[in-house]
Amino acid sequence: MEERSLIDDCIKGESRAQKQLYEKYAPAMMGICLRYVHERETARDLMHDGFVALFTKIHTYSGNGSFPAWVKKIFVNTTLEYLRKNDILRFSTDIDDAYFFENEDFTVFEQMSANELLECICKLPDCSRTVFNMYAIEGYSHAEIAQTLNIQESTSRSQYVRARQSLQKMITKQIQFLIQ
């Protein structure tokens, strides 16, 4: 079924079209939820909440821009709302307290699969993982992250730096383990 026709049928509330849209996007949207919330059951609940929001708001899709990008934004916003409600950044610190690596070697990232990297991202603390996902994967600026999460821009930057440092340590350990 053509995408526009599928969208139109979903707007009409046709369950067959909703099921088809769900089946088409569920795996990718579950991946987005898992990037932000590492507990599988919570991520599954958020995915379902995202689909409820999608079907509730689908009539607002104007047809301008990519539909998959519009869908993705709904799921990112659903997970961010959950994280805001659960105050995931209450233990975050300012950038002045962050430690920086002078010469980071990112060649270790090139030796990993996407799934291995995702597993490492899921091990990050909630606040660092959220900022990392928003900045490195979703493409938000630190100013946008600060506004969205109601934090200081410097806090966003420090959490991103901490996430990168933690990922580098995890990946280096993983690669060293594989080499031995």
Buried (B, 14 or more C-beta within 10 A) or exposed (E): EEEEEBBBBBBEEEEEBBEBBBEBBBEEBBBBBBBBBBEEEBBBBBBBBBBEBBBEEBEEBEEEEEBEEBBBEBBBEBBBBBBBEEEBBEEBBEBEEBEEEEEEEEEBBEEBEEEBBBBBBBEBBBBBBBBBBBBBBBEBEBEBBBEBBEBBBBBBBBBBBBBBBBBBEBBEEBBEEEEE
